[in-house]
Amino acid sequence: MIMHEEKRFVRMAYTKGQEQDFLRWGEFQFKVGDREQTIQAYKSDPTEERLFILFRDATFGKETYGAGRYLDLESDRDQTA
């Protein structure tokens, strides 16, 4: 993950239309096929270890929840070698 030097709060829609402020913490860069992709990682509190990743794909609103999908990454559980 690439950490953002300047971290700022972003207000976004969350569960059941509620809004919440998240701290824009860093980003992951990866390739899907031949296309470069970037996805943002957020924290709801700068002291916690968990990262929140929100995204949409071709199934959102049809096969999945209309606001999109999300992942909670836990540092002790989701590290890669």
Secondary structure, DSSP 8 states (H G I E B T S, - for coil): -EEEEEEEEEEEE-GGG-EEEEEEEEEEEEEETTEEEEEEEEESSTT---EEEEE--TTBTTTB-TT-EEEEE-TTTS---
